[in-house]
């Protein structure tokens, strides 16, 4: 069992770190404060070819595995969730097009995703369905060689800057479907703003990357923009959930490392009562405990990624990693603020921004409670509770 990165993996990490180093705390502070999308950061990744990191070489990508994807996102995560979310959709969210799109769709769409010409958003969650995706009601009605879509979506990230949308709809009502997961269809199509109202949601954190409510009225989608078969969209969506959990956990671990580094540096430099506060065990012990948990989180993350890359079942492991890392980030961000004392409340020290962001992985893309329910069912064999 080898825990060391290969030379290629170290090179990937170092190349990502060099790009990230160009975008410092001041850059992210200003983007978050102004609610401005980090276009310069996203362009730097597109220009370096990283949007195609895990796409197959046959599609113009680099053909890397999920382990390498985790290495990339752990490094990006040190910059915070604004950075992670600016990359997620183009780098990872469009995998259904890679896995299930036709040759024509791949040739038409993937080069523009990889070079950043197209920016995608993901329309799945709905206000009345939440995590119960089988109960979405946005409906696509077939009309000759096109579909007419009506409905609502919520928490659609990057829709303010996107020109494409990966859209999950029903083409058969829930009541008329043989199974709850049947009757849903996936499209990758133009975000036609004459038919889709995009209304931004004001929120606690990650303010450089917008979240939105979408109101869709008679959106026309050509049949050639349908991904795979009609009625199998939920199956296509499920195929990407394990990779999504790994990517999120990796970004969370990177953010954890950032706030830990900030807290440790402050504890060394801040002198109170004639001694650095890091000399006090009340400061030392919580940080030491978090470091230990961080090491455990990395083991869980990379075991999950290794299982995924080997094609083995890993659902329980990736949900456990996401749960553990999300909880760890929240505790580490809280501790970083407390280590800074009153200055932890000040924006200029940056840890308050990460504290606000640390709430997000507790509830998305899957809640901590639903992750526990999954582990209880799949790892422990307990009855399904949802």
Beta strands, then each sheet from edge to edge (+ up, - down):
strand 1: 120-123
strand 2: 139-143
strand 3: 146-157
strand 4: 164-170
strand 5: 184-190
strand 6: 196-200
strand 7: 211-222
strand 8: 226-227
strand 9: 271-272
strand 10: 275-276
sheet 1: 1+ 4+ 5- 8+
sheet 2: 2+ 3- 7+ 6-
sheet 3: 9+ 10-
end
